[in-house]
C-alpha cells in the first residue's frame, strides 16, 4: 500500500490541516513579526492552528508534509 500524502492523509482528518495551512505555517515561522521583530514560536503557532508543537516542528523541518513547498 503506498504512503498517503497531503490532505487525504489521516493527519489531516484529525488536525484539519491543509496544504495551504502548512504553507502558511512555514511562511509565518520564517517571517519576523513587525511589532516584536521575531518570528512566532512553534508553541505560538501550535496554539494558533490547534495542533501540537511537535506537529509544527515536523512541518517546519519537513519531517511531515515534505511534498508541500
Secondary structure, DSSP 4 states (H G I P E B T S, - for coil): -PPP-GGGSHHHHHH---HHHHHHHHHHHHS--TTTSSPPPHHHHHHHHTS-HHHHHHHHTTSSSTT--
